[in-house]
Structures are given as C-alpha cells and as structure tokens.
Amino acid sequence: MSADPGDDPHVRLLLGAYVLDALDAEETCRVARHLQLCDACARDYVEVAEASALLALLRAEDLRE
C-alpha cells in the first residue's frame, strides 16, 4: 500500500455503505480499488467494519436503552 491514493478522492463517506454491502457494483469497485492504494482509508475501513461487527452483537433491547 501507499500513502498516496493517486487521483481518486478519498472514500471515507462510502465506507459504511461498503461494509454493509449497500453500494452499487461501480461504487463497490471504486472503494475496493481505493482501499488497496490508500493507507488512511484502509485504516478507517477497519474501524468501520469493527464497529459494524460490534453493533451486530447487540440485541434490539440494548439499542433502545
């Protein structure tokens, strides 16, 4: 990986949707490509993915509190 993502703008705003598999095919490919090139966005992706996994462990009652 490189610290320089090239000409592709950062994809931080798309990471939540990417983790939830809610992007269309074109956006999914764009984010996946960018994550291979950008250390900063790759780190953010790991954080978003971990947060999503932790939220999935909660019960509905836990979320209402």
N, C-alpha and C positions, 0 to 999 in steps of 0.2 A: 504494500500500500504506500501511497504517497500523501504528503500533506496538501498537495495541490490537486484540487478536483478538476482541473482543466477549465474549459469554457462552460461546463454545466453548472448552473446555480445550485446552491445547497438545497437539500430536500427535507430539511427538518420538519416543515409543516405537513409533509406527507407521511411521516414515519408512523403515526398512529394508525392511519388507514392501511398502510403497508403491512403492519403487524397483524391487523385484523383481516387481511386479505380482501380489502374493500376497494382496491384500485382497479381500474380497467387494465387490460393487458399492456397497453403502451406505457402507462404510468408505472406499472409494476416493473417493466424492463428498465425504464429510466432510473428508478430508485435503486434497483439491484446493481446496475452499472455504476451509479454514483457511489454506492456504498463500497464498491471494490476499490475506488480511487481516493476516497476522502476519509481520512482517519477521524476527523471531528464528527462527521455524520455517522460513521460506523460506531463510534462510542455512544452517541445519542441513541442510535438504533438499539444497542444492547440495553440501555436504561429503559427505553420504552417497552421493549419486549419483556424485560424482567417485571416491570410494573404491571403489564397486562397479565402475565402469568400469576402474579400475586393476587390481583383483583379477581381472577377466575377461581381462586380458592375460597373466596368469601361467599357466605350464604346471603340470600336476599335480606334476611333479618339484620345481618351485620351492616348492610349498606344503608338501611333506614335509620340506624342509630346516629 
